[in-house]
Amino acid sequence: MSTDDHRYATTLHWQGSTALGYDHYSREHRVEPAGKSELTLSADPTFRGDAATTNPEELLLAAASSCQLLSFLAVAARARADVYSYVDHAEAVMSVDQNPLWVNEIRLSPVIEISGEKRPQKWERWLRIAHQECFIARSLRSRMTIAATFLTGDGARTQVVITDD
């Protein structure tokens, strides 16, 4: 490892008892990214977690969505394009017919408002570059699809879809 490596740290806290077996212990726990606000998490309700609390699978999806956003904004900014809104309704799938379970598919569906004329080839190229530059996407084995809808000020609406091969 190099001294220039990016390092990340979190502290996880859980307290309880598993003495009564799988069905009876609390799944709630806290994660503190170093020097930041604490997050309260639980398991997915399927695994006896609290449905009202964020679970690790949602955090994985949020990380993928956030990284794609930040990468796309960087690519657009380098191209001097004016992106003024980006809203992503992301989804992840963990198929129950797999053993062991893993998040096998992530679908990002950003709606990106951008000024200027309709330029679908450029937008697709930017989307691909952003996906290639996204650290999180490159860290996952999940199949990722990005189905972006681009909106321009003149009301033009264009969909661009890229999928990992």
C-alpha positions, 0 to 999 in steps of 0.5 A: 500500500502506498502512503497516497492511498485513500483510506476510509474508517468506520466504527460499528456498534451492536449490543444485545444477546443471541442466546435465544437463537436466530429469531430473537436478537436485535438486528439494530446497530450503529455505524459511525464513519470516522468523524461523522454523524452516526447512522442507525441500521438494521437488517432487511425485514426478510432477515428479521430487521426493522423495516423503518430502519436503513439496511446495508443493501440500501446503503450499497445502492445509495453508494452506487447511485451517489458515486455515479452522480458525482462521476457524471457531474465531474465529466459534465463539468470538465466538458463545460456542460450545465447540468442543473438537476439530477434525480435518481430513482435507483433499485437493487435486486438480490435474487433469492434463488442464488446461494449464497445471496448477493446483490446481483443487479443494480439499476440506476434511473437518473433524470438529468436536466441539462441546458443546451441542445439535444446531444444524445451521443455526447450524453451517452459518452459522458454516462459511460465515462462516468460509469467507468470512473465510478469507484463504487461501480468498479468495486462491485460484481453486481450487473449495473444498468443506467437508464438515464433520461435527459431533459433539456430546457426546450422540453426535449426528452431523451433516454440513454441506456448503458449496461455492464457487459 
